[in-house]
Amino acid sequence: PETGRVRIDDYAVAHDCGNVVNPMLVEGQIMGGAVQGIGGILCEAITYDTAGQLLSGSLMDYALPRADEVPAMRIAHQHSPSPLNPLGVKGVGEGGAVAPPAAIANAVCDALAPYGVEINRTPIKPEALVAAIAAGRVQAKPGRQQAPPPGSRGATPKVVVTPPSPRPTAPPSPCPPPEAPGRSPPHDRHVPSP
């Protein structure tokens, strides 16, 4: 609770892609999708400033999960062959990215239930969790007790993790600004003359 950092200790995936033709490729697809979902809930965010300038346009600013942040995964293969093709195969990989946001948000809510923390926005940033935990500790309304320490029983105020919404701005235009009259547009490459 002091750092707000979410650590995933265990991760299990059950999936059904029909007949597994190449188990190593299937598991790679599932793990890759799960890592994409983990990144979506814990760190990835597209941010703009108040003028609409993209602030997360490079990998220096747009966080992705690192290998040391990805948990070991247990994968359970369900085998129900598809009747729609001769191999009995189905799609694989897409489902891995869908489940992590809901599963991880619910796990964080369960872990921080003594503080009344509710997750309703992604990504779950450490600074937002620290603020919500602090608010849960000190939140005292008439007829309500402070949030008890983790693991104890008692009153649990509800604290919603909702970072302030930025002012709505238009995203930056993909088109370059119009050129001034009488000037030729700049060239980013050499174009030989005929």
C-alpha positions as CSV (number, residue, x, y, z in Angstrom):
1,P,0.0,0.0,0.0
2,E,2.9,2.4,0.6
3,T,4.1,2.5,-3.1
4,G,0.9,1.8,-4.9
5,R,2.7,-0.6,-7.2
6,V,0.7,-3.6,-8.3
7,R,2.6,-6.9,-8.4
8,I,1.1,-9.9,-10.0
9,D,2.2,-13.0,-8.1
10,D,0.2,-15.6,-10.1
11,Y,-1.5,-15.7,-13.4
12,A,-3.5,-18.5,-14.9
13,V,-5.2,-18.7,-18.3
14,A,-7.8,-21.2,-19.5
15,H,-8.6,-21.1,-23.2
16,D,-10.1,-23.1,-26.0
17,C,-8.6,-22.9,-29.5
18,G,-9.9,-26.3,-30.6
19,N,-7.3,-28.7,-31.6
20,V,-3.8,-27.4,-30.7
21,V,-1.6,-27.9,-33.8
22,N,1.5,-26.3,-32.4
23,P,1.5,-26.0,-28.6
24,M,4.5,-23.7,-28.5
25,L,3.0,-21.2,-30.9
26,V,-0.3,-21.3,-29.2
27,E,1.2,-20.7,-25.7
28,G,3.3,-17.8,-27.2
29,Q,0.1,-16.2,-28.6
30,I,-1.7,-16.6,-25.3
31,M,1.1,-15.2,-23.3
32,G,1.7,-12.3,-25.7
33,G,-2.0,-11.4,-25.5
34,A,-2.0,-11.6,-21.7
35,V,1.1,-9.3,-21.5
36,Q,-0.7,-6.9,-23.8
37,G,-3.7,-6.9,-21.5
38,I,-1.5,-6.5,-18.4
39,G,0.2,-3.5,-20.1
40,G,-3.3,-2.0,-20.8
41,I,-4.4,-2.1,-17.2
42,L,-1.2,-1.2,-15.4
43,C,0.8,1.2,-17.5
44,E,-0.2,2.0,-21.1
45,A,-1.9,5.4,-21.6
46,I,-2.2,7.8,-24.4
47,T,-2.0,11.3,-23.0
48,Y,-2.3,14.8,-24.4
49,D,-1.6,18.2,-23.0
50,T,-4.2,21.0,-22.8
51,A,-3.3,22.2,-26.3
52,G,-3.9,18.7,-27.8
53,Q,-0.2,17.8,-28.1
54,L,0.5,14.1,-27.8
55,L,2.7,13.6,-24.7
56,S,3.1,9.8,-25.0
57,G,4.4,9.6,-28.6
58,S,7.5,7.5,-27.9
59,L,8.4,4.5,-25.9
60,M,10.2,6.9,-23.4
61,D,6.8,8.2,-22.5
62,Y,4.4,5.4,-23.3
63,A,5.0,2.7,-20.7
64,L,5.0,-1.0,-21.6
65,P,5.4,-4.0,-19.3
66,R,9.0,-5.1,-18.8
67,A,9.9,-8.7,-18.7
68,D,10.6,-8.6,-15.0
69,E,7.0,-7.3,-14.5
70,V,5.4,-10.2,-16.3
71,P,4.3,-13.1,-14.0
72,A,4.9,-16.7,-14.8
73,M,1.8,-18.0,-16.4
74,R,-0.1,-21.3,-16.1
75,I,-2.0,-22.2,-19.2
76,A,-4.9,-24.7,-19.3
77,H,-5.8,-25.9,-22.8
78,Q,-9.5,-26.8,-23.3
79,H,-10.0,-29.1,-26.3
80,S,-13.3,-28.8,-28.1
81,P,-12.6,-29.1,-31.8
82,S,-14.5,-26.8,-34.1
83,P,-16.9,-28.6,-36.5
84,L,-16.4,-25.8,-39.0
85,N,-13.1,-26.9,-40.5
86,P,-11.3,-30.2,-41.1
87,L,-8.5,-29.5,-38.6
88,G,-11.0,-28.6,-35.8
89,V,-9.0,-25.4,-35.0
90,K,-10.2,-22.1,-33.7
91,G,-8.6,-18.6,-33.2
92,V,-6.0,-18.1,-30.5
93,G,-4.4,-15.1,-28.9
94,E,-7.1,-12.5,-29.0
95,G,-8.7,-13.6,-25.7
96,G,-5.5,-13.2,-23.8
97,A,-5.6,-9.4,-24.2
98,V,-9.3,-9.1,-23.1
99,A,-9.3,-10.6,-19.7
100,P,-6.4,-9.0,-17.8
101,P,-7.9,-5.6,-17.3
102,A,-11.0,-6.9,-15.6
103,A,-9.2,-9.6,-13.7
104,I,-6.4,-7.4,-12.4
105,A,-8.8,-4.5,-11.5
106,N,-10.9,-6.9,-9.5
107,A,-7.8,-8.4,-7.8
108,V,-6.6,-4.9,-6.8
109,C,-10.1,-4.0,-5.5
110,D,-10.2,-7.2,-3.5
111,A,-6.7,-6.5,-2.1
112,L,-7.6,-2.9,-1.1
113,A,-11.1,-3.7,0.1
114,P,-10.2,-2.6,3.7
115,Y,-9.6,0.9,2.3
116,G,-12.8,0.9,0.1
117,V,-10.9,1.4,-3.1
118,E,-12.8,0.9,-6.3
119,I,-11.1,0.9,-9.7
120,N,-13.1,2.4,-12.5
121,R,-10.4,3.8,-14.9
122,T,-7.4,2.4,-16.6
123,P,-4.5,2.3,-16.4
124,I,-4.1,1.7,-12.6
125,K,-1.3,4.1,-11.8
126,P,0.6,3.8,-8.5
127,E,0.1,7.4,-7.7
128,A,-3.7,7.0,-8.0
129,L,-3.6,4.0,-5.7
130,V,-1.5,5.7,-3.1
131,A,-4.0,8.7,-3.1
132,A,-7.0,6.4,-2.8
133,I,-5.4,4.4,0.0
134,A,-4.6,7.6,1.9
135,A,-8.1,8.9,1.3
136,G,-9.5,5.6,2.7
137,R,-7.3,5.8,5.8
138,V,-8.4,9.4,6.6
139,Q,-11.9,9.5,5.2
140,A,-14.1,10.1,8.2
141,K,-17.7,11.0,7.7
142,P,-20.4,11.4,10.5
143,G,-21.3,7.9,11.6
144,R,-18.4,6.3,9.8
145,Q,-15.1,4.9,11.2
146,Q,-11.7,5.2,9.5
147,A,-10.7,2.4,7.2
148,P,-9.2,-0.4,9.2
149,P,-5.7,-1.8,8.5
150,P,-5.5,-4.5,5.9
151,G,-6.6,-7.9,7.1
152,S,-8.8,-6.6,9.9
153,R,-12.6,-6.3,9.9
154,G,-14.5,-3.1,10.3
155,A,-16.1,-0.2,8.4
156,T,-14.9,0.3,4.8
157,P,-15.5,3.6,3.2
158,K,-15.6,3.6,-0.6
159,V,-12.9,5.5,-2.3
160,V,-13.0,5.6,-6.1
161,V,-9.8,5.8,-8.1
162,T,-10.6,8.4,-10.7
163,P,-7.8,10.6,-11.8
164,P,-8.9,14.1,-12.9
165,S,-10.1,14.2,-16.4
166,P,-8.1,16.5,-18.7
167,R,-9.9,19.3,-20.4
168,P,-11.3,17.9,-23.7
169,T,-9.1,18.8,-26.6
170,A,-8.9,17.8,-30.2
171,P,-6.2,15.3,-31.0
172,P,-3.4,16.8,-33.1
173,S,-4.1,16.9,-36.8
174,P,-2.2,14.3,-38.9
175,C,-2.0,16.9,-41.7
176,P,0.8,19.4,-41.8
177,P,-0.1,23.1,-41.6
178,P,-0.8,24.9,-44.8
179,E,2.2,26.4,-46.5
180,A,2.7,30.1,-46.8
181,P,1.9,31.6,-50.2
182,G,4.9,31.7,-52.6
183,R,6.9,29.0,-50.7
184,S,7.4,25.5,-51.9
185,P,6.8,22.7,-49.3
186,P,9.9,21.2,-47.7
187,H,11.1,17.9,-49.0
188,D,12.2,15.2,-46.5
189,R,14.1,13.3,-49.3
190,H,16.0,14.1,-52.4
191,V,14.0,13.9,-55.6
192,P,16.2,13.7,-58.7
193,S,15.5,16.1,-61.5
194,P,14.5,14.6,-64.9
